[in-house]
Amino acid sequence: MKIEHLIFVLSVAIGAYLFGALAMRLDLFPSNYIKSAIEQVQHLENKNPHFLYPAIYKTSGSQILDEDRIQSGVTLITSYWPDFEWRAGIKLIDANGQILHQWKTDPAEIWPDRLSSGVAEKYVHGSYLFPNGDILFNIEYEGLVRMDSCGKIVWKQDFSSHHSISPTENGNFWVSVSVLRGVDASGKKYLQKYNGLKAPVFEDHILKISPGGEILRDINLLDIVFENGLNRYLIKIARKNTGDIFHLNDVEELSSEMAGEYPLFEAGDVLVSLRYLSLVLVIDPESKAVKWYATDPFFSQHDPDFVGNGWITLFDNNLDHTVRGSVLGGSKIVALNPESGAAKQIYPTELSEPFYTGTGGKWQQLDNGNILVVEAQAGRIFESDDEGNTVWQWVHEQYNDSLIPEVLEGTRYAYTPDQISKWQCASVN
């Protein structure tokens, strides 16, 4: 082969590699085909699935550490399960770890026409359990689904929903959705009004959805951020101007019951988390004005909530790119007071052991004052009392001797086994 031909072949190969890497990073054509090919190669080489992390804890299942201090109810867990052939599913357990009900949420069965896009590897992220056993959930970046207790799909929306599902006091829901902009000429022209962005961009929206799947409101967070002068954080913190620039991961509405405890806000205002900007903000959905925002003292956060008495509490991942948070001290639950500017750490306390998950993670304030925490990458959910003592925990069974599946959600519901037995399809069989 002549040297000119060799140089040409090498140039084409390098160019193809770089284009493929960029397409995968930005989820552009032909990334779906590349992902599918990678999955097939991994299967042939018996490589591990993407959702596995080093197993940290040497136990599995439920462990009751202080029965008298556990918040009653049942715990809903979303993960991957061996009896579902390590596909996505949702299970409802009691304090002893007994499975009371389960829903097989295999994305490949919900969207069989999308197998070439790697849909089979997608996961449930965000869910809500109705009293009658219906379950509303996101298949990450694929769509929103309502399924009944028998596993039958009631309805589904095919927009690119992801992360949290938050109920409102009037029975509707806020969900996160991403729209890819700039893959064609009209999209690139559309992005020109957002100074400094480079196509393509994932434009994040928050949607209010009815229980029947109707879109009631659509708020564009690109407009919110740019019109309120917060786009500087794209440069200052995220240092990104293309692709997934915000990574929206939560939205929650302030209820009328709690609104009086927040002098700066009104009922119906929404609290939003933008992970890549390490930014949480409260938005008036009517005027689109940002009433308050914070970027500290937390990093790459999840799940901010209005908890009463003027406080907003969130899951601080405190990402430091180590296996167990050894550089920055692990993850935390922190609280912020928008009116006073005060901040405090809720967990861990001096009585607590450290915990860490660089990605994922949720927390829930329980009625008895305890907190329920999802240590996602460790495959663990634990309940702590107000002093920081662990009173209950559940750890996923391991995939093999060294790896464990991540757990994306653990939520406590005030349902009883008797109520669950009255669902249309009460048996897990």
C-alpha positions in Angstrom: 0.0 0.0 0.0 1.3 3.4 -0.9 2.0 5.8 1.9 -0.6 8.2 0.6 -3.3 5.4 0.7 -2.2 4.4 4.2 -2.5 8.0 5.4 -5.9 8.3 3.8 -7.2 5.1 5.5 -5.9 6.1 8.9 -7.5 9.6 8.5 -10.9 8.0 7.7 -10.6 5.6 10.6 -9.6 8.3 13.1 -12.4 10.6 11.7 -15.0 7.9 12.0 -13.9 7.1 15.6 -14.1 10.8 16.6 -17.5 11.2 15.0 -18.8 8.1 16.7 -17.5 9.3 20.0 -19.2 12.7 19.5 -22.4 11.1 18.4 -22.5 8.9 21.5 -21.8 11.8 23.8 -24.5 14.0 22.3 -26.9 11.2 21.5 -26.9 12.0 17.8 -27.3 9.7 14.7 -26.0 7.1 14.5 -25.5 6.7 18.2 -28.5 4.3 18.5 -26.8 1.9 16.2 -23.5 2.3 17.9 -25.1 1.6 21.3 -26.8 -1.5 19.9 -23.6 -2.8 18.5 -21.7 -2.2 21.8 -24.5 -4.1 23.7 -24.1 -7.0 21.3 -20.3 -7.1 21.7 -20.6 -6.9 25.5 -23.1 -9.8 25.4 -20.8 -11.9 23.3 -17.8 -11.1 25.5 -20.0 -11.6 28.7 -19.2 -8.2 30.0 -21.2 -6.7 32.8 -24.2 -4.5 32.3 -23.9 -0.7 32.7 -26.0 -0.5 35.9 -23.5 -2.3 38.2 -21.2 -0.7 40.8 -18.7 -2.1 43.3 -20.6 -3.8 46.2 -19.9 -1.8 49.4 -22.0 -3.6 52.0 -21.6 -7.2 52.9 -25.3 -7.8 53.6 -28.4 -8.0 51.5 -32.2 -7.7 52.0 -33.9 -5.9 54.9 -32.3 -5.3 58.3 -34.4 -4.0 61.2 -32.1 -2.2 63.7 -34.7 -0.4 65.9 -38.2 -1.7 65.3 -39.8 0.9 67.6 -38.5 3.8 65.6 -39.3 2.7 62.1 -41.9 4.7 60.2 -44.7 2.4 59.3 -45.7 1.7 55.8 -44.3 0.0 52.7 -41.3 0.9 50.6 -41.3 1.1 46.8 -38.0 0.3 45.1 -37.0 0.8 41.5 -34.0 -1.1 40.1 -33.0 -4.1 38.0 -33.9 -7.6 39.2 -32.7 -11.1 38.6 -36.2 -12.6 38.4 -36.8 -10.0 35.6 -33.7 -11.2 33.8 -31.9 -8.1 35.1 -34.3 -5.7 33.4 -36.1 -2.8 35.0 -38.8 -3.3 37.5 -40.6 -1.9 40.5 -41.1 -3.8 43.8 -43.1 -3.0 47.0 -41.7 -4.5 50.2 -42.6 -4.4 53.9 -40.1 -3.7 56.7 -39.0 -7.4 56.6 -38.2 -7.3 52.9 -41.2 -9.4 51.9 -42.4 -8.5 48.4 -46.0 -7.4 48.6 -46.4 -6.5 44.9 -44.3 -6.0 41.8 -44.5 -4.5 38.3 -42.4 -5.6 35.4 -41.5 -2.4 33.6 -39.3 -3.9 30.9 -38.7 -1.1 28.4 -38.3 -3.6 25.6 -41.9 -4.8 26.1 -43.3 -1.3 26.5 -41.5 0.0 23.3 -40.7 -3.1 21.2 -40.2 -1.0 18.1 -37.2 0.8 19.8 -35.0 -2.2 20.4 -32.3 -1.0 18.0 -32.0 2.2 20.1 -30.8 0.3 23.2 -34.2 0.8 24.9 -33.8 -2.6 26.7 -31.1 -1.2 28.9 -33.1 1.8 30.0 -34.4 2.1 33.6 -37.2 3.4 35.8 -36.3 6.8 37.2 -39.2 8.5 39.0 -42.4 6.9 40.0 -45.7 7.5 41.9 -47.9 4.8 43.4 -51.7 5.4 43.3 -53.9 4.0 46.1 -55.5 1.5 43.6 -52.2 0.0 42.7 -51.6 1.9 39.4 -48.1 3.0 39.0 -46.9 6.1 37.1 -43.2 6.0 36.1 -40.6 7.3 33.7 -38.4 5.0 31.5 -35.4 7.3 31.5 -35.4 9.5 28.3 -38.0 7.2 26.6 -41.4 8.1 28.0 -44.0 8.3 30.8 -46.2 5.3 31.5 -49.2 4.6 33.7 -49.6 0.9 34.5 -52.3 -0.8 36.5 -51.7 -3.4 39.3 -52.0 -6.2 36.7 -49.1 -4.8 34.6 -51.4 -3.5 31.9 -50.5 -0.2 30.3 -53.3 2.4 31.0 -51.6 5.0 28.9 -48.1 6.1 27.8 -46.5 9.3 26.5 -43.6 9.0 24.2 -41.9 12.3 25.0 -38.3 12.1 26.4 -39.3 12.2 30.1 -36.8 11.4 32.9 -35.9 11.6 36.5 -38.5 12.7 39.1 -42.3 12.5 39.1 -43.7 14.9 41.7 -47.4 15.0 42.7 -49.3 18.3 43.3 -52.0 18.9 45.8 -54.7 18.9 43.2 -53.8 15.4 41.8 -51.6 16.4 38.8 -47.9 15.8 38.4 -44.7 17.6 37.4 -42.3 15.7 35.2 -39.0 16.5 33.5 -38.6 16.3 29.7 -35.7 17.0 27.3 -36.1 18.2 23.7 -33.1 17.9 21.3 -32.5 21.2 19.5 -30.1 22.0 16.7 -29.8 18.8 14.7 -31.1 20.5 11.5 -31.0 24.0 10.1 -34.3 25.2 11.7 -33.0 23.9 15.1 -29.7 25.7 14.8 -31.6 28.9 13.9 -33.9 28.4 16.9 -30.8 28.2 19.2 -29.4 31.5 18.0 -31.5 33.5 20.5 -29.6 31.8 23.3 -26.2 33.6 23.1 -23.2 31.3 23.5 -24.9 27.9 22.9 -23.6 25.5 20.3 -25.9 23.1 18.6 -27.0 20.5 19.4 -28.5 21.2 22.9 -30.9 19.3 25.1 -33.5 21.8 26.0 -35.1 21.0 29.4 -38.8 21.5 30.0 -41.0 20.9 33.0 -44.4 19.6 32.2 -47.5 19.5 34.4 -49.4 16.3 33.5 -52.9 15.2 34.5 -53.5 11.7 35.9 -54.9 10.8 32.5 -51.7 11.8 30.7 -52.8 15.2 29.4 -50.2 18.0 29.2 -51.5 20.9 31.2 -48.5 23.2 31.2 -45.1 23.3 29.5 -42.3 25.6 30.8 -39.0 25.9 28.9 -36.1 26.1 31.3 -33.7 27.6 28.7 -36.0 30.6 28.6 -36.2 30.8 32.4 -32.4 30.6 32.8 -31.5 33.1 30.0 -34.3 35.6 30.8 -33.4 35.7 34.5 -29.7 36.2 33.9 -28.6 32.8 35.2 -26.9 31.7 32.0 -23.6 32.9 33.4 -23.5 29.7 35.4 -23.2 27.7 32.2 -19.7 29.2 32.0 -18.9 29.6 35.7 -20.0 26.1 36.9 -21.1 23.8 34.2 -18.5 25.0 31.7 -20.7 23.5 28.9 -22.4 25.2 26.0 -23.6 22.1 24.1 -25.3 18.8 24.7 -26.9 18.2 28.1 -26.1 21.6 29.6 -28.5 21.6 32.6 -29.3 18.0 33.5 -32.7 18.8 35.1 -33.4 16.2 37.7 -36.3 17.4 39.9 -39.2 19.7 40.1 -41.7 20.2 43.0 -44.6 22.5 43.6 -45.1 24.5 46.8 -48.5 23.5 48.3 -51.0 26.0 49.7 -50.8 24.3 53.1 -47.1 25.0 53.3 -46.9 28.3 51.4 -47.4 30.5 54.5 -44.1 29.2 55.9 -42.2 30.6 53.0 -42.4 34.5 52.9 -40.6 34.8 49.6 -42.8 32.4 47.7 -46.5 31.7 46.9 -48.5 28.5 46.5 -47.9 27.0 43.1 -44.3 28.2 42.8 -42.0 25.4 41.7 -38.6 24.3 43.0 -36.2 23.0 40.3 -32.9 21.3 40.4 -30.3 21.6 37.6 -27.5 19.2 38.5 -24.8 20.3 36.0 -25.1 23.9 37.2 -25.2 22.8 40.9 -28.2 25.2 40.9 -31.6 25.0 42.7 -34.1 27.7 42.0 -37.7 28.6 42.7 -39.8 29.8 39.8 -43.1 31.5 39.5 -44.7 29.5 36.7 -47.1 32.3 35.7 -44.6 35.2 35.3 -41.5 32.9 34.7 -39.6 35.0 37.3 -36.9 33.3 39.4 -37.7 34.3 43.0 -34.7 32.6 44.6 -31.7 30.5 43.7 -28.6 28.9 45.3 -25.5 27.2 44.1 -23.8 26.5 47.4 -23.1 24.6 49.8 -23.7 21.6 47.6 -22.4 20.0 44.4 -24.2 18.0 41.7 -27.3 17.7 43.8 -30.6 15.8 43.6 -34.1 16.0 45.0 -34.7 19.4 46.7 -37.9 19.5 48.7 -40.0 22.1 50.6 -40.0 20.6 54.1 -41.7 23.4 56.1 -40.7 26.1 58.5 -39.1 28.0 55.6 -36.5 25.3 54.8 -35.6 23.6 51.5 -33.7 20.3 52.0 -31.8 18.5 49.3 -29.6 15.5 48.5 -26.0 16.8 48.1 -24.2 14.2 46.1 -20.9 16.1 46.8 -19.4 14.5 43.7 -15.7 14.0 43.8 -15.2 11.2 41.2 -14.0 8.6 43.8 -15.6 5.3 44.6 -16.6 6.4 48.2 -16.3 10.2 48.3 -12.9 10.1 49.9 -11.9 13.5 48.7 -14.9 15.7 49.8 -16.2 13.5 52.6 -19.2 11.7 51.0 -22.8 12.7 50.2 -25.0 14.7 52.6 -28.5 15.9 53.2 -28.4 19.7 53.6 -31.0 22.3 54.3 -31.2 25.9 53.1 -33.4 28.8 54.3 -34.1 31.1 51.4 -35.2 34.0 53.6 -32.3 34.0 56.1 -29.6 32.5 53.9 -28.8 30.0 56.6 -27.6 26.5 55.7 -27.2 23.4 57.8 -26.3 19.7 57.5 -29.1 17.3 58.3 -27.3 14.0 57.7 -24.9 12.5 58.5 -24.6 13.5 62.2 -21.8 12.6 64.6 -23.7 9.4 65.3 -23.9 8.4 61.6 -21.7 6.5 59.3 -20.8 8.3 56.1 -22.5 7.4 52.8 -21.8 8.3 49.2 -23.3 8.1 45.7 -21.8 10.2 43.0 -24.9 10.0 40.8 -28.5 9.2 41.6 -29.7 9.5 45.1 -33.0 10.6 46.8 -34.2 11.4 50.2 -37.7 11.6 51.8 -38.9 13.3 55.0 -41.0 10.8 56.9 -44.0 11.6 59.1 -42.3 10.5 62.3 -39.3 12.9 61.7 -37.1 10.2 60.3 -35.5 10.4 56.8 -35.3 7.7 54.1 -32.2 7.9 52.0 -31.4 6.2 48.7 -27.6 5.5 48.3 -28.1 4.7 44.6 -24.7 3.4 43.5 -24.3 1.3 46.6 -27.7 -0.4 46.0 -28.9 0.6 49.4 -31.9 2.3 51.1 -31.7 3.3 54.7 -33.9 5.0 57.3 -32.4 7.3 59.9 -33.9 8.8 63.0 -33.6 12.5 63.9 -30.4 11.8 65.8 -28.7 10.1 62.8 -29.1 6.5 64.0 -29.9 4.0 61.2 -33.1 2.2 62.3 -33.7 0.2 59.1 -31.9 -0.6 55.8 -32.4 -2.6 52.7 -29.5 -3.6 50.4 -30.0 -5.1 46.9 -28.8 -8.7 46.3 -25.5 -8.7 44.4 -25.2 -9.3 40.7 -22.0 -11.3 41.4 -19.3 -11.6 44.0 -18.2 -8.0 43.5 -20.9 -5.9 41.8 -24.4 -4.7 42.8 -27.2 -3.1 40.8 -27.9 0.6 41.4 -31.2 1.6 43.1 -32.8 4.7 41.6 -35.7 5.1 44.0 -36.9 4.1 47.4 -40.1 5.8 48.7 -42.1 5.0 51.8 -45.9 4.9 51.3 -48.5 4.8 54.1 -50.2 1.7 52.7 -50.9 -1.5 54.6 -50.8 -5.1 53.4 -54.6 -5.2 53.8 -55.0 -2.2 51.4 -52.7 -3.8 48.9 -54.6 -7.1 49.0 -57.7 -5.3 47.6 -55.9 -4.3 44.4 -57.3 -5.8 41.2 -54.2 -8.0 40.9 -53.0 -8.3 44.4 -50.8 -11.4 44.0 -47.2 -11.0 42.8 -47.8 -14.1 40.8 
